[in-house]
Amino acid sequence: MAVKAGYKQTEVGVIPDDWDVSTVGAEFEIKLGKMLDSEKNVGVPKPYLGNKSVQWGRIDISDLPTVPMTRADLEKYRLRDGDLLVCEGGDVGRAALWSSPLEECYYQKALHRLRPLRGFDSRLMVELLRQWSDRGLLANYVTQTSIAHLPREKFMGVPMPVPPVPEQRAIATALSDVDALLSALEQLLAKKRDLKQAAMQQLLTGQTRLPGFDGEWEVKLLGEIAHIKTGSRNNEDKVEDGQYPFFVRSEFVERISSYSYDCEAILVPGEGRIGDIFHYINGRFDVHQRVYAITKFLPDISGRFIYFYLSKNFGAWAMQNTVKATVDSLRLPTFLTFEIMLPPIKAEQIAITSVLADMDAELAAIEQRLSKTRTLKQGMMQELLTGRTRLL
């Protein structure tokens, strides 16, 4: 296939004519960290980073271990602001920049430390490593033992595209801006999830009452307020990967001609992942015989309120009351005895679920935006790291 004018075919793929091809070892000084040996290590205890501390684009400095270091070690393994750390084992190639959140820190042998030799932008190198990792391009340079390893000598020989320095900086800045947006969305999502948990704690226990409601809450057994029954579908209804369907619906599984349910239901596995809870509202469906269907709620009971209450409280209770065997299971007589605190009138139940449902909708909107932004980042990487789209 002919290469478009202004581009050339190279060992790293098609890149612009004014880009070069180099190797990681030619662009970076690569040094492995301190060997950990409790019998041989002597000196002053110092904090160090291990493989787990280096995540994609960030470094976790919580609960850092220490290792004794000699004066020579302190000079050799001390991190500088802007050092690029790359995982040598495990999730090979996972990388992040050290931005000196601690005044003094070191690193162990499970990490490569990269410092530019000819001015290559380390931020851009992180993006290249992420792309190589996503595409499995480092596989040919990995030594496979019990876990994968990327030896320094092989890492040095990995070919890489080298845009002009100003373009490196422009690409890195553009991708960093998207990373900042992703980070902000992730933090917002975490905050909103915490707020929802706090709201559930307050609203589902009666600690906080919504305006216009009062009166004592009462405790009811789950078996008193709804009908609970296991499904009828058995092993013949396994899906292709060998797992049992959580539930099946008529529009998805044509070979099933009869359905047990056509109503609002809360579906709960009776074994395995017992804490997984699903609120089903519309359409005909059936469930596997190892799944409980909670249906036929009393007139003064909101099924949606029960769903939220179970989501918060049921999992931990269920695991304490399971029959321990090869797979944890929850028997129906036990299931029926789960206690639920209920507002005195259904209107308060509905008001509470409305607040929590609005919070769920907000969480879903943030998650959708986060997913779209991640997809955007992937597209930008594909365009910018190959030179298909030029910023300068």
Stockholm file with secondary structure:
# STOCKHOLM 1.0

chainA/1-392         MAVKAGYKQTEVGVIPDDWDVSTVGAEFEIKLGKMLDSEKNVGVPKPYLGNKSVQWGRIDISDLPTVPMTRADLEKYRLRDGDLLVCEGGDVGRAALWSSPLEECYYQKALHRLRPLRGFDSRLMVELLRQWSDRGLLANYVTQTSIAHLPREKFMGVPMPVPPVPEQRAIATALSDVDALLSALEQLLAKKRDLKQAAMQQLLTGQTRLPGFDGEWEVKLLGEIAHIKTGSRNNEDKVEDGQYPFFVRSEFVERISSYSYDCEAILVPGEGRIGDIFHYINGRFDVHQRVYAITKFLPDISGRFIYFYLSKNFGAWAMQNTVKATVDSLRLPTFLTFEIMLPPIKAEQIAITSVLADMDAELAAIEQRLSKTRTLKQGMMQELLTGRTRLL
#=GR chainA/1-392 SS CCCCTTEEEETTEEEETTCEEEEHHHHEEEEECBCCCTTTCCSEEEEEECGGGEETTEECCTTCCEEEECHHHHHHHCCCTTCEEEESBSSTTCEEECCCSSSSCEEBTTEEEEEESSCCCHHHHHHHHHHHHHHTTTGGGCEESSSEECCHHHHHTCEEEECCHHHHHHHHHHHHHHHHHHHHHHHHHHHHHHHHHHHHHHHTTTSSCCTTCCSCCEEEEHHHHSEEEECCBCGGGCCTTSCCCSEEETTTCTTCCCCSBCSCEEEEESBSSTTCCEEECSSCEEEBTTEEEEECCCTTCCHHHHHHHHHHHHHHHHHHSSBCSSSCBCCHHHHTTCEEEECSSHHHHHHHHHHHHHHHHHHHHHHHHHHHHHHHHHHHHHHHTTTSSCCC
#=GC SS_cons         CCCCTTEEEETTEEEETTCEEEEHHHHEEEEECBCCCTTTCCSEEEEEECGGGEETTEECCTTCCEEEECHHHHHHHCCCTTCEEEESBSSTTCEEECCCSSSSCEEBTTEEEEEESSCCCHHHHHHHHHHHHHHTTTGGGCEESSSEECCHHHHHTCEEEECCHHHHHHHHHHHHHHHHHHHHHHHHHHHHHHHHHHHHHHHTTTSSCCTTCCSCCEEEEHHHHSEEEECCBCGGGCCTTSCCCSEEETTTCTTCCCCSBCSCEEEEESBSSTTCCEEECSSCEEEBTTEEEEECCCTTCCHHHHHHHHHHHHHHHHHHSSBCSSSCBCCHHHHTTCEEEECSSHHHHHHHHHHHHHHHHHHHHHHHHHHHHHHHHHHHHHHHTTTSSCCC
//
